[in-house]
């Protein structure tokens, strides 16, 4: 199982409707299969997420944040980890909003 505790991630790519960008940093904590994170930066003022990991390190995520326009947004994401040659983790996510326009997209996060 992958240990996400104490790892930090930045967003490498996300469509415009996803709101996260290169300035958005995710700070992770883990206890067993339960992961939590806070995130902010760029278009996001304050965010948090809760996730459950499976034995392969895949993450089933629920997230919420307030953006720079004062909107409160929620969504879900399923992320698959990839261990890169330098040992860092890259997360390939498929997400969708559970409010607003209910759009879907893909994001790529990388450990910093």
BELGIVEN-V147820 format. One record per run of one state. SS is the DSSP state (A for helix, B for strand, O for the rest). FROM is the first residue (numbers start at 0). LEN is the number of residues. Records with the same first field share a line. If there is no record, write none. Layout:
# BELGIVEN-V147820
SS->FROM-LEN ; FROM-LEN
This chain:
# BELGIVEN-V147820
O->0-7 ; 14-1 ; 18-6 ; 31-2 ; 41-2 ; 53-5 ; 67-4 ; 83-5 ; 97-6 ; 111-1
B->7-7 ; 24-7 ; 33-8 ; 43-10 ; 58-9 ; 71-12 ; 88-9 ; 103-8
A->15-3
